[in-house]
Amino acid sequence: MTRRLNIAVVDEGGDLSVGPSDLDIYRISTHSVSPHQPVSHRKFDAILICAADTERARELAALHAGRTKDRPPVILISEADHPPEGFDGWLRRPVSPVQLANRIQSLRRLWVMEDVARRRMAAAAVFGHTPPADPLKAKKPTVLFVGEATSRFMAIRHALEHAGTAMIAAFSSFSAFDYLHERPFDAVILNALGKKELAFTISSAMRRNARLYHTPVLLLTPSGRFDAADEAFARGVSDILPANASPTEISGRVLRLADERRRRRDAKAILENCRATQTVDPALGLYQKRFALAHLQDLLENASQSRKPTGLVMMSIDPPEVEVSAEKVAAAHQQFASMLRHLLRAEDAPALLAPDLFAAILPYTDREGAGCVAERVSAVAECTAFDGDDPLHPFRLNVHCGALEAAGEETAEALIERGQRLLDSTRLEAV
């Protein structure tokens, strides 16, 4: 379950149409702050600024969010005709609650990934491993256009090419998904000038696909107010492009979302590249205990300063209830380790603490979120059968899970010890 986010709202004009109750259903709490009185940005997960003047908006961003790398995402709502620099997100009025909620959650998740990537890369360097640069970074952005080649098609292509972005066209849904499965795109533009239902279907299908889930989708719509905007955002559309938008606005809106997608891909690549012989157990592919403790300690120290949670899931495996050879048990442990990695987010850190003791370090995750992860791991382990010595008689691993959240100035060792005590009590309750 997504942790409830706390958002600071700086509404200088007092005309923000989205209220607290509109965002509360998305587990987002808003806190109105004075445009003139700075706040501690560490208290908030994002800063939302509503201002007509772009320069004034930049002043408000610097006042409330600061200029450091660890500042939270800053989202601007304005009526500017192109996305201004210096903001992580930009929305034009009218703003839909579901659109705003999606942008807040997406940008906050990206911020967490980038923050954890920096910290894990620094920890890997201490252990003698420097992750290589991402080769995708040098490639120019690529956008997929899906739908009929209307009069606006060439205008969009020229606008993107002028901004140094390549565009590929797919004039049917079949060729669109062929392209999407063949290569990664930084954004997708769906032509909804005629058949909006087809565009909605494609967007919904992309959001059901784990690999395409974070690819931004822009909807090309008729000029003027788009009556189905709320439905579009509910189906996973990231932004709406009016057909009469200027070339500057078109390229600006597309590239802002494409850059966010590339940042997410870069952060994920860094996290994956932190896996090396110096940091990972060679047999199971999980982080070694020493590295996991160092990384966890850094996260805890940051959490105590930022007053943000750090979650931990501890997992222990009892010997099988049936007689199985050591070779088959070791193979089952390898499969369990692989499943664990795929059940976690990119920023989470699965670790091997002892031969039968595993952990999942969950940055910026509270006790409730850690509990959801523990339930997911338990459910998958419970319904998974592993190959035994006799192919006709598979066996199951008895996995015990415990979820907890760091408390106060707790050290990594103390948190792990508390997790082990929780596992011991869980095991006793199961007897």
KAVEN-V725430 format. One record per residue. N is the residue number from 1. BURIAL is b if it has 16 or more other C-alpha atoms within 10 Angstrom, else e. Layout:
BEGIN
N	BURIAL
N	BURIAL
END
This chain:
BEGIN
1	e
2	e
3	b
4	e
5	b
6	b
7	b
8	b
9	b
10	b
11	b
12	b
13	e
14	e
15	e
16	b
17	e
18	e
19	e
20	e
21	e
22	b
23	b
24	e
25	e
26	b
27	e
28	b
29	b
30	b
31	e
32	e
33	b
34	e
35	b
36	e
37	e
38	e
39	b
40	e
41	b
42	e
43	e
44	b
45	b
46	b
47	b
48	b
49	b
50	b
51	b
52	b
53	e
54	b
55	e
56	e
57	b
58	b
59	e
60	b
61	b
62	b
63	b
64	b
65	b
66	b
67	e
68	e
69	e
70	e
71	b
72	b
73	b
74	b
75	b
76	b
77	b
78	b
79	b
80	b
81	e
82	b
83	b
84	b
85	e
86	e
87	b
88	b
89	b
90	b
91	b
92	b
93	e
94	e
95	b
96	b
97	b
98	b
99	b
100	b
101	b
102	b
103	b
104	b
105	b
106	b
107	b
108	b
109	b
110	b
111	b
112	b
113	b
114	b
115	b
116	b
117	b
118	e
119	b
120	b
121	b
122	b
123	b
124	b
125	e
126	e
127	b
128	e
129	b
130	b
131	b
132	e
133	e
134	e
135	e
136	e
137	e
138	e
139	e
140	e
141	b
142	b
143	b
144	b
145	b
146	b
147	b
148	b
149	e
150	e
151	e
152	b
153	b
154	e
155	b
156	b
157	b
158	b
159	b
160	b
161	e
162	e
163	e
164	e
165	b
166	e
167	b
168	e
169	b
170	b
171	e
172	e
173	b
174	e
175	e
176	b
177	e
178	e
179	b
180	b
181	e
182	e
183	e
184	e
185	b
186	b
187	b
188	b
189	b
190	b
191	b
192	b
193	b
194	e
195	e
196	b
197	e
198	b
199	b
200	b
201	e
202	b
203	b
204	b
205	e
206	b
207	b
208	e
209	e
210	e
211	e
212	b
213	e
214	b
215	b
216	b
217	b
218	b
219	b
220	b
221	b
222	b
223	e
224	e
225	e
226	e
227	e
228	e
229	b
230	e
231	e
232	b
233	b
234	b
235	b
236	b
237	b
238	b
239	b
240	b
241	b
242	b
243	b
244	e
245	b
246	b
247	b
248	b
249	b
250	b
251	b
252	b
253	b
254	b
255	b
256	b
257	b
258	b
259	b
260	b
261	b
262	b
263	b
264	b
265	b
266	b
267	b
268	b
269	b
270	b
271	b
272	e
273	b
274	b
275	b
276	b
277	e
278	b
279	b
280	b
281	b
282	e
283	e
284	b
285	b
286	b
287	b
288	b
289	b
290	e
291	b
292	b
293	b
294	b
295	b
296	b
297	b
298	b
299	b
300	b
301	b
302	e
303	b
304	b
305	e
306	e
307	e
308	b
309	b
310	b
311	b
312	b
313	b
314	b
315	b
316	b
317	e
318	e
319	e
320	e
321	e
322	e
323	e
324	b
325	e
326	e
327	e
328	e
329	b
330	e
331	b
332	b
333	b
334	b
335	e
336	b
337	b
338	e
339	e
340	b
341	b
342	e
343	e
344	b
345	e
346	b
347	b
348	b
349	b
350	b
351	b
352	b
353	b
354	e
355	e
356	e
357	b
358	b
359	b
360	b
361	b
362	b
363	b
364	b
365	b
366	b
367	b
368	b
369	b
370	b
371	b
372	e
373	b
374	b
375	e
376	b
377	b
378	b
379	e
380	e
381	b
382	e
383	e
384	e
385	e
386	b
387	b
388	b
389	b
390	e
391	e
392	e
393	e
394	e
395	b
396	b
397	b
398	e
399	b
400	b
401	b
402	b
403	b
404	b
405	b
406	b
407	e
408	e
409	e
410	e
411	b
412	b
413	e
414	e
415	b
416	b
417	e
418	b
419	b
420	b
421	e
422	b
423	b
424	b
425	e
426	e
427	b
428	e
429	e
430	e
431	e
END
